Amino acid sequence: MLNKTGVPTLEDVKTVTPSEGRLNRGPVAIIECFQEIPCNPCSEACKQGAIQPMEDINNLPKLDFDLCNGCGVCLSRCPGLAIFIVDTSYSDKEAIVRIPFEYVPVPQAGDEVVGLNRAGEELGTFKVNRVQSGGQKNKTFTIWLVVPKELAMDVRGISLGGIRHAN
């Protein structure tokens, strides 16, 4: 299905999802990289050793959820925008989902944006908690969205033009 639609199946996503217990312990990377291509910036970026070294540059990245501290360096280094950080420990009812973002305008903290699932379907309007720059050399921003916990494993983007500026 992924090769035809570009959207991973639920079975694909389950293979890269940490346990509920790990999700509740704090931020953790979710690597939704499902195609074997020559790429390894995520494993090179991980100072925790959570993304294991690849025997072959075409291998899919493997993440040790227990070593991951959710720092997000891998997210900003992934050229495929396939890494997200999920923190379901944010509050009783809400989670933080950090998503890579490479468009303009860049939303600002306090803005509300339309959150999208993997297929680009709208899931609701969510508040931007923080915006983190990738720096001078890396133009990938990280958008920190506050979402209902039940959508933490579904929100994976925001729509262009979906920004509703805070007043």
N, C-alpha and C positions, 0 to 999 in steps of 0.2 A: 504494500500500500504506500509506503514512504516514497518509493521510486516513482509512483504515478501521481501522487498528490502533494508530496513535500511535507505531509503531516504524519508524524509518528503515530502508530497505533497505541492503544492502551497497554498492550502487551510490551511494546517497545519501551514505553515510559516506566512500566513496572520494573524493568531490568536495571534502571538507573536510579530508582527511588530508595532512599534510606528507610529504615524502620520508623514507625511512629514514635517509638522511644527516642531514637536519635534526633528526629525532627523536633521533638519537644525539649531537647537539651540545649538548643541554641542554634545560631546560624550554621548552615552547611551548604556546600556546593551541590548542585544538581547538574551533571554533565549530560546534556541531551544531544550527544554526538553519536549518530547511528550509521555513518557511512565511513568505510575504510578509505581514507585519502592520506596523502603524505602531509602530516601536520603534527606538531608536538609543542607549540608554545605554552600550552597549559602545564604540561609536566615540567618544562624548564622553569616556569614561573613559580611553582609551588615550593615555598621555602620550608613547609611543614613535612614534605615528603608524602603528602596524602595522595597525590596523583603519581602513581607508580611509573618509574621509567619504562619506556616502551622498548621491546626487543627489536621491533621493526617500526619505522616511522609511519607506516600505513595502519598500524594497529589502533583499535579504539582505546581511548583513555580509560584507565581503571582507577577508581577513587576509593580509598580506604576512609569510610565515613567517620571512623573513630579518630583518625589523625587530623581530619579537616576542622579548622577553627572558623571557617566562613569568612576569612579575611577579604576575599573577593579579587585578589590579584589575578587569579586565573580568568575570571570573568572579563576583565579589561584587556587581557592578552589574546583571547580567543577570536581569531579572524572570522569564524563562522557564526559568531554571536549565539553560541549554543550552550553557554554556561549561565546558570542563574543561582542566586543565593536565596535560600528560604529560611526564615526564622519564625517558627510557630510559637516560640516562647515569648514573643513580644507582649502579648496580653491574653486575657482569658478568651476573648472573642476575635481578636485580630492577629494577623501575621504581617511580617515585612517580607516582601518579595523584591529582590534587587534584580533589575533587568539591564542588559546592555542597550545603549541608545546612541545612534550615529546620525541623527537628523537635526534639522533646525525647523522651528525654534526649539531650543532646549527648555523644557519646563523648569520651573523654580520651586523650591520648597514652599508648601502652602497651596500650590495650584492643585486643581482637580483635573484628572485626565481620564479618558475612556480606556479601560483595560480590555485587552484582547486575549483570547485563547490561542492555541497553536495554529488553529485554522483561520485566524483573523476575525473571529466572531466576537462581538461586544459582550462583555460580562458585567459591565456596570461602570460607574464613575467612582474613582478612587483618589484619595489624597496623596500628593507627593510629600513624603516625609523629609527627604534629603536628596540632593543632587551632588554627585561626586565626579569631578573631572578626572579624565585619564592622564592629564598632564600635557605638556607641550608636544611631545612626540607621539602620544597616543590619543587620538581624538574620540575614543569611545568613552562616553559618559556612563555612569551608573545611576539609574533612577531607582530610588527607594520608595516603593509603594506600600501603603497600608491597605490591606485587603482582608475581608472576612476569612477566618481560618479555613473554612470549607473550600475556598477558592485558591488557597496558597499553591496548590500543585497544578493549577489551571492557568492563572494569569501569566502570560509570557511576553507581552508587548503592550504598547499603547498606540492608539491611532493618531496619525498626523492630523492636525487640526482639532484634535480632541481636547486640547488644553483649555481649561476654564480658569482664568487668572483669579487669584484671591483678591478680594477688594480691601 
